[in-house]
Amino acid sequence: MDDVLADLFAVIEDRKETLPEDSYTASLFTHEKGENAVLEKLGEETTELVLAAKDDDREEIAHESADIVYHLLVLLSMKDVDLAELEAELEARR
């Protein structure tokens, strides 16, 4: 799992730097509402996850959880929070 998160975060960081025109991730960094758009997506995806959990829909739970993790990583990148900082915080909670 570590490699998946690290790889995804690396892609997000790359998109932040290179801003390819056809990239959804890059659009979040260039969008005039950028941060607000990401925060809104986190709220939306969280609501969808809660609904999926109430329905006991395992496939949808996994899908919405992935959406939350993705948008969380985008937010961390926007705020220049390194993945290592998140990992250290999680490690401290073990």
N, C-alpha and C positions, 0 to 999 in steps of 0.2 A: 504494500500500500504506500509506503514511503516514496518509492520510486514514481508511482503514479502521480502523487501530489507534487513532488519535486519537478517532474517532467511537465505537468500542467502549469505549474507556477512559472517555470522557465519559458514556456510558450507565451503566457500572459505578459511576462516581462519583455519578451522580444517584441510582441505586438505593440506594447506601450512605446518602445523605442523606434520601431520601424513604421508603424501606423499604415499597414497595407490598406488600400481603399476598400477591398472586398471583405474585410474582416469585421465580424460583429464585435469582437473584443476591442479592436482598435477604435471602433465607433464609440465605445463607451468612454474611451480616453479623450476623444475629440469632440464628442457631443457637448453642446453648450450647457446641458443639464448634467453632464457626466456623473458626478457623484450622486446627485439626486436620483438619476435613472437607476444607478446600481442599488441604492438604498430602497427604492420602490420595488425593484425586482426581488430583493431579499425579502421584503414584506410579502409580496405576492406569492413567492415560492414557499415561504413559511406557511402561509394560509393553505396553499394547495397540499403541502405535506400533512398538515393537521387533518384536512379532509380525507386524504388517502389513508391515514392511520385510522381514522374513525370507521372507514369502510373496510379495514383489514385488507387493503389491496397492495400486496407485497411488491408487485411490479411497479406500481405508481409510487409507492414509498421510496423505492430505490431511485426512480427517475427524479422525483422532486428533491430528494436528498442530494443527488448529484448537482442539480441546478443550484441549490443553496451553497454547496461547497464551491462550485465554480464562481458564483457571484461574490462569495466571501473572499476568495483568492484575488479576484479583481479589486475588491475594496482594499485589501491589504496592500496590493501593489500601488494603488492610487495614493495611499497614505504612507508609502515607503516603509512599510512594515515587512521585514524579511520573514520568509517561511520559517527560518530557524527560531525566530522570536515566538511564533505560534507553537512550534514544537517544544520549545523550552517551557512555555506556560502549561502545555498539556502534560509534559513530563513531571512538572512540579505537582500536578494534581493526582498522580498515580498513587 
